[in-house]
């Protein structure tokens, strides 16, 4: 049996919420702006699709970690998202966890 794991897709789906909060911590953006910022700031390492980001945005908003409002961006109606104070707290905890995870993963995978 041949196993096909799309590592890029499965890894990014798991990290979408943390990356989204990190980007929104820099300032409000619309969905495509978040996707673009993640791709650019990671120098193409992290690529998230609309099929990943929009469900993550809905979940984050339902949890009160971000808020949305309608706005005109370059003469187009967009939904712009902003991190909440609770989202900032969750982001700080997530970043602490991420640092611990990457240190442990490097040891486990023997990557320098």
N, C-alpha and C positions, 0 to 999 in steps of 0.2 A: 504494500500500500504506500502510495506516494503522499507525503504530507506537504502541503503548501501553506506556509505561514508568511503573510505579508508583514514583515517586521516593522516597516515604516508606518503602515496604517495602524496596526495594533498598538504600537508604542505611542503614537501621537494621540490616539483616542484616549488613552489613559492619562495623558498629560495636558489635554486641552484646557481643562478647568484652571489648573495652576498657571499655565502660560497666558491664558486670557486675563486672569486677575493681575498678573505681573504687568501686562501691557496696559491694562486700564488704570493701574496705579500711576502710570506716567501721564494719564489724561484721558478724557472721554473720546470715544471713537465709535464708528458704526461697524457693522459686522465685517464688511470687506476690508475696512481699514485695519481691523484687528488681524485678519488673515495676512494682510500685506506686511504689517509691522512684525509679526512673528517670523515670517519668512525672511524679511530684510535684516532684522536684528540678529537672527541666528545664522546669517549668511547662507541661507538655503538649507540648513541642516534640518530645521523644523518646518514642515509644510502641513497646514491644516486646511481641509476642504470645507465648503459650505455645509456639507452633510455632517460634518463633525462639529463645527463651531456653533451653528444655530441651535442644535439641541443642548449644547453646553451652556449657551447664553440663557436659554429658557430655564434650565435647572438652576443656574446661579441666581437668576432673578427671583424664581420661586422661593429660594432659600434666603432671600434678602441680602445677598452678597453684592449685587449690582442693581442699579435702577436704569430704566430706559425712558427716553422721551423722544417724541417725533421732532425732527429738525430739518431744515433745508441745508444741504451740503452741496455746494456747486450747482445750485438751482435744482437739486433733486431732493425729493422727500426721502429722508432716511430715518431709521431708528438709531439713536445714539445712546451708547451705554456708558455708565459711570460707576466706579467702585464705591461702595458704601463704607462707613467706618467698620461695620462688622466684617465686610469683605477684606479690609486692610488687615484685621486681626487674623482672619483665616489664611490670608496670603503669608503673613509672617510665620505662622505655624507650618504652613506648607513648605516654605523655603527652608526652614530648619530641618524638616523631614527630608527634603530633597538633598540637602548637603550630607546628611547622615546616610541616605540611600546611596548616593554616588560614591562616597568613601568606602562603604561596605561592598558595593558592586565591584569597584576597582580591585579591592583585595581578593574577592571571590574569583574574579575573572583574570587576575594577575596582569592587569593593564597598568602601565606606567604613564 
